[in-house]
Amino acid sequence: MKKISMFKKIFLLLSLVNTVYSYGAVYQFEDGMPSNIKGGKSSKIEITEEKYKDGKHSLKWNFKGKDTLIISGDTGYKEFKKGGQEKAKASYTMWVYNKKPIKDKMLIEFKKDGKVKTSFNVNMNFEGWRTMWVQYDRDMTGTPVEGMDEIVLHAPNKDGEILIDQILTSVLIDPRHNARDEQVDFVNIEADTSTNAHWMALYKNYNTLEEKSSKKKVSKEERAGLLSIEKRFREDSLKNVKVNSKIIKENREILEKYKTKTISSPQTVVIYKKLTDKEKSRINEMDILEYGKWLRELSYMYNSTNNQEEKVEIFKIFEEGMKYLFDQGWAKGSGQGTIHHLGYQVRELYDAILLMKEPIMKSSIYNETKEMVKWYSALGIVYTPEKEIRGVNADVLNTMLPGMITAILLDEEGRAVQELRQLNKYLATSINYSPGLLGGFKEDGSMFHHMQNYPAYAKGAYQGLTPIIYYLGNTPFAFDERTYNTVKKSILMTRIYSNKYHYLLTLTGRHPQNTFKISDEVFRYAAYGKETGVDKELAEAYLRLNEKGKYADELKKLGFKPEKSPNGSWTMNMGSLQLQRRNEWLAGVKGFSRYLVGNEIYIKNNLYGRYMSYGAFQIVETSLKDSGFEHEGWSWSHYPGTTAINLPDEKLKSLITQIDTQSGIEEMLISDETYSGGNSLNNNGMFAMKLHENDKYNGSHRARKSVFFFDNRAILLGTNIENDDKEHETHTTLFQNALINKKMTPTEKTFGKNDFILDSQKNLYKIVDGNVVYRKSLQKSHDERNSKPTQNNYELAYINHGKNPENKTYEYSILIKGTNSEQEKFKKDAGYKVLQKDYKAHIVEDKVSNMRGYALFESGELKDDKYVKSVDTPSMILTAPNKNGLKLSFVDPDLRLYEGIDITQYGKNGKMIPVNIYSRKWNGNDSIPHTSTVVLNGKYNLAKENKNVSVQVRGNETIIKVTTRYAMPVDFELVNIK
């Protein structure tokens, strides 16, 4: 009997139009009442066209207090399986429309064989549509089990009527994304303190705002400041558009069309992945971004006419559009199932509301609009206790600040002043240098996101933050000098690691494309955002980047001139990055370590990006494309400067698997070496790293690599290259240049000691150690996003270390963008000498400046060195002699976020295992100060006091103790003691 009963249930469910999947059933109510849904004795259920979330129908349930609605059939719930690519977990989702708020809850139970296994409550104190994404094995009460065969909805204690649509009984959702809100305030509570709390903690932040915010007495200066901020915001956002009766009528028709659609966030698409084509066709959605743009266009129209009748009609459309938005669930207290990454889609909506502030404040929608913006902008985050703030999230700066300013300016004057003060305090605290790998600003000018220096996200952060700096500038709410200068330094660094607009390929994160650029507008915004006046450095940097920009004439009238192209050497060891600039070119070299990830790879991004930080060396002039990079045909095994195993793309392609539920499906590998970074002195620099590939792929692959920059010459050394790959060659790539619009005859040559190669970019290479293969050919590759074949004409040069290399070495030097006379001189004498090149050290002296660079991979004594006798710490040293003594710059490249080893990063065999960088307990640690001892030959004193350096003379030696943090260079000058 039991088998027959189960068969009947399955047959019943399969007979419905609602499809059954391995993960659950879908109810859209488009083909009549499903026969497995029954109302209680006092219930009336029917299919209605009154309102709907997909298709044209929904289920209407008219109930008496405590009545029930029963859905029979397997829920489709499956237990989560660890270790695969799928990290999503089973959730129950449903839309409910409430005509009148009910001060009670609806209980939803899940049963198996008549027994309740798990359940949850829905607060019914709302009006309009609301949804819920409730994870079975985290958010519900009880323990879900496979085979649950009945869902029971228990009505609130009061009589009422609701509409129900789009039920998905068990759908896979990333566990980070289920949103807690006023209807299901128990969902995903840990998101309040997670990495994504800025998106997900709306419930917490709104309630914090209600608790903390209060009216304050407003001074004359603050009132003027408020008016100035709103004036700048409006002027910055406004656009004049054409207005006439025809256009107004067209927008009335647009509204009526939009009112047939569901207004949704793009993130909702995740729950529709496995729907049938027929079911997907019933989902008539409109992106909130598109709707916000339309509302903003109405606000442009309202502000572009002085005709009062037109203004009244335009606002009527706007007001009705806002009411429909509220009815759709875009209201205070609603989480839309998920609001993950929402900030990217609502900026236009916030602009529209602020530009319509005047009529909104006089209308019936004022309070609901104000509270909605407070809710979705997460304004309450500004009341985060100072002790809990450890940096700032780039997403907050990029997408949430405009909404916060809008919410503040909509508020009553006394409360607006209080909230502006608090916003200023929050930003001042969060724009301190953040510890460890946490998001935000770093002392070397890096901007961190995803636990790494990430220019693409930094750009968005600056684009969100600098307009706010501009709006607040020259008011009582302007940034203080320390906060302002922190942002300024970081912005100025963007034009150091970029040339002119394009940043180095190895800094593109998971998007190795030539489309990403820095923004010149952030320089202009920030320049005008001081407490008083206009900042000279930022203004002149803007003029160099955009001499004919919108505000160029205005800045020139103020006496500013375009800066000269930055020249010098810069060390950014929080990104394991060294930069050298001369004339109009940039050269950069990048590594990774046990703290800093070497790549970021997603399922559909950067699939072949394993080698991006294996000592990548790139020269950029004007743009990535003009400097030889073209995505089509690019050999992912041959990033210039890298020492890597030459794998075919199918073997290089990342094997991404789920590590844990604290991150997405991604690969962000680290090494177990602490030695990777750079150093600068006298506008020259160096870089060195101990390369060790993560054991996820080939942990036998190692090398010791260095680069020394002296003016427009670079010397690149490698030793101790080894791995056990007997099938594929190991290559150190000199260059790889696309030959777009250039004549190309297929060519292959070999070069050896003392040979020279001039690449198509006019860089001259001298080979000293290594056999170089040079090739011109039609190069075939794959798209890093979808693995589709690509091809292009390329020139490629690499040193071939062979298969299964043991203790292999290389040495070559580059004259970067040299003139003809410089090239002839370089061919006669490259201008340097290598003093040591082995396991312990790479030491090079420049014949022109007499500078020396020391890559000291191991502690201990040096043999017969003119300056350095010994070090007790693996380090990098640059020395520059002068007539009075010696200038010296010291770096301990170990970021020292923790000591010893992290045993959770190793398997039972002692080899590294893939770990999630977000889950590392040490990722938010401050750098542990470390004092290194350097013994110099000769007797010296400090030329001037340095808090990080002490000197003691012992016989004919000088003992120097240098204290460092975060691998920051410490430079000082020594004078001879006679």
Beta strands, then each sheet from edge to edge (+ up, - down):
strand 1: 20-21
strand 2: 24-27
strand 3: 37-39
strand 4: 44-48
strand 5: 58-63
strand 6: 68-72
strand 7: 89-98
strand 8: 105-112
strand 9: 115-123
strand 10: 128-135
strand 11: 141-142
strand 12: 150-154
strand 13: 160-173
strand 14: 262-264
strand 15: 285-287
strand 16: 440-441
strand 17: 447-449
strand 18: 452-453
strand 19: 568-572
strand 20: 577-582
strand 21: 585-590
strand 22: 601-602
strand 23: 616-621
strand 24: 643-645
strand 25: 666-667
strand 26: 676-681
strand 27: 684-692
strand 28: 702-710
strand 29: 713-722
strand 30: 729-738
strand 31: 747-751
strand 32: 756-758
strand 33: 764-769
strand 34: 772-782
strand 35: 789-803
strand 36: 808-815
strand 37: 832-837
strand 38: 841-846
strand 39: 852-856
strand 40: 860-861
strand 41: 868-871
strand 42: 875-882
strand 43: 885-891
strand 44: 930-937
strand 45: 940-942
strand 46: 949-954
strand 47: 957-964
strand 48: 970-976
sheet 1: 1+ 2- 13+ 5- 4+
sheet 2: 1+ 2- 13+ 7- 10+
sheet 3: 3+ 6- 12+ 8- 9+ 11-
sheet 4: 14+ 15+
sheet 5: 16+ 17- 18+
sheet 6: 19+ 20- 21+ 23-
sheet 7: 22+ 25-
sheet 8: 24+ 30- 35+ 34- 31+
sheet 9: 26+ 27- 28+ 29- 36+ 33- 32+
sheet 10: 37+ 38- 39+ 42- 43+ 48- 45+
sheet 11: 40+ 41- 44+ 47- 46+
end
